Amino acid sequence: MAKVQNFGDNRNKGWCVFCGGPNESRDHTPSRVFLDEPYPADLGVSPACLRCNNGFSSDEAYMACLLECVMAGSAEPTDLSRAKIARLMEGNSSITALLRAARRSVDGGVIFDVDYARVRNVVVKLARGHAAYEMNEPRLDDPTDVFIKPLAMMNEGERETFEGWSGELAVWPELGSRAMNRLIIAGDDVYDEGWLVVQEARYRYRTSVENGLRIRFVIRDFLACEVAWD
Ligand SMILES: [Zn+2]
């Protein structure tokens, strides 16, 4: 991704974008556990307090491992396609034990019990990072809506709505925000069907201010997420 400056005001530069606490560290959006090396050159970063920066790591690791396990239908590190996550599980016996216990065979298929609260915690955190970094709209309040669903489980209409780019630029993002500057500097070229691809087959996202603030992202070309603040 191209480096795009934020010329917006200083609302999101002085405090933790996740809790409003002190600016003690820099947190990446998306979190690097969802990406593989080499990392994209210009990952989004936002100020975060140490408690938030460290506090999300365990849920993020859980979610990244869960996704790989679900995609592989297995909770064995050697079956996973992302080597980084295989190594993470090999070095983290509690996550591995948790995911082995979550895996069940049902009617010849495999399902995983999902700790939704942990997944939701990560999804809202990612959305807050995008809102602050991309839109210059840090949001500490609870979102109005959180939608999390595997792309493969969506029906055609849901999928079209989720992927579509219908007239979204009718409302432009805030002047000075990165989203706006991407439009001015690079036109539509930076977008692939409206999506910013952080890393192919790993993470893509898009933002919209058409109906309140909406952040959508797809992790691993598998899990579709949308977080909205009306
Ligand atoms: Zn914080």
Boltz pocket constraint, residues with backbone or C-beta under 6 A from the ligand:
constraints:
  - pocket:
      binder: B
      contacts: [[A, 16], [A, 17], [A, 18], [A, 19], [A, 20], [A, 21], [A, 22], [A, 48], [A, 49], [A, 50], [A, 51], [A, 52], [A, 53]]
      max_distance: 6.0
